[in-house]
Amino acid sequence: MGDSLNSSITSAALMQHRSSTASTAAWNRTTVDTSKSQREQLQGVAKEFEAAFLAEFLKQGRAGELAEGMFSSEAGKTFQGLLDVEVARASSGGLNLGIADSMVEQLGRGLPKEAK
């Protein structure tokens, strides 16, 4: 009895890890554009954070499903998670939630002033 319980707990933990890894894999930043000023870099990162926030919002909204679909699978859930990330990125480009602006204002206070 205890062995099957440990096995089910382990498989549940593995599934949780897989879903969180799939949704965060698209957010890994590989390069930093050093040709931009620190403030421009901060604005870019703040926009990425705003998109990540929106993606998490979408993910939590999907978690409220009442029943599994007839064709639902782990591959479908992974695809849906990656699609949510891309929808969030596209939406945050044209949609201003104000999170990025507030972050730039708060965190940009310590940056050197830009010459205009």
Summary of the structure (lengths in Angstrom):
residues: 116
radius of gyration: 19.1
end to end distance: 70.7
largest distance: 70.7
contacts: 255
relative contact order: 0.15
helix: 71%
strand: 0%
